[in-house]
């Protein structure tokens, strides 16, 4: 516990100094953003997401999207829309890929492993997903025999973030895991599949399942650590003992290719990772939430197009106001609804709550607002903050939306300052800080990671809701933690600020060139645009 909270304090940015970092970027040691396992058999996946007949609003309807059969085609859609590439950008001689799951610095520490029984077009076993090639690397075969769904393990490579961000990188790896979890939930919902985080699994079990506990398969300076395990599909997930028994004596193929030729150690990161390891059987208690009205319509845009068009804004115009209806819909989507993506993934009480800095929202006074995401949090946050905040109801706000005005004031300069002097936090329509419950981490240090996952999930919701409203968002991992706490009068023993976000009208950089995500595969004889199976009864995505 002390290691977790000590790390959190030492990794804070302050107005007069930043958390320890590399001080400059050694471009020669920049990590490869794509992990691969030379020697493992590869299975090319088709590119079929354009065929998904589902619009954004349909994900939130009572009947949801039609359920697809689980086969190589539908799982290819799942992986492409969650962990796959969305585009390439270039400027001068530099060229880089964007993905459907955003990442701090576009460094992408999160890896995905599909674990499945025999399915049409896909052999049973453990498969690593390569987003650059949109293929699966079959690391090991196993006689898995369950039915109803598949397992998807997420792991993290801390070095990818530490190369640029130093000590603070562990935080960003957890944010990115949260973004990836929400991305998986949305992609699964587009296929008509429920998702559930398997909280009862321990980190050691996830590591054994994904094969990342095999130290000899990875460069010593680039370990890969377990993060989360998700059940995708209906029915009951198999128990850990049942799954791992099928891997006893398995032969693993391939070894991880090194990502960098040189490395710098940040000993605080493996220390906090060890302190925050999750043991077996520590599942989160299920939370029963009161029913909420359906979300207001937002977009009839196809899900596949909206997800792939999501971008992180680099600058906002500082002028455009966001409509009240779009603003209310974005906040409403942050409230947990049973069975609805992405919050059905967690099935636990919300522990992260936004404090908003509103600049330009039609009909709304500029100022500081708060959105407690469950009823009990409103009283807790009120006790934990300045006693002179108003906590006033917001005129014109939907009755069920718990949005409170704390103080009417001009907050553009403040929002920019506490977000590491970044203009995007003041030039937007609104920005926010995410306050996470911290008073239970002493008893369960692994909850530290879970809080950052939840914040990342909030960020992913805002990214996609912004895209549905024809604006853009940006996650901000650089902020002055304690400066926010002081301004809010926050009791930091109860809550701490763990992520920032901002939404507005983006200014497009015309100097950047754009290329389709998989043009390099589509040009390869068109082989990725044909179905893996040609049987008449196969269901297409």
Helices and strands as residue ranges (DSSP letters): H 2-10, G 27-29, E 37-38, E 41-44, G 49-51, G 56-60, H 72-82, E 85-91, E 94-99, G 104-106, E 110-116, E 125-130, E 135-140, E 149-156, H 158-165, G 166-168, H 169-190, E 195-197, H 203-210, G 215-217, E 225-233, H 240-245, E 255-256, H 267-275, H 303-309, H 324-332, G 343-345, E 352-358, E 367-371, H 375-384, E 392-393, E 403-408, H 412-418, H 424-427, E 430-437, H 447-468, E 472-476, H 481-488, E 495-504, E 513-515, H 519-522, G 527-529
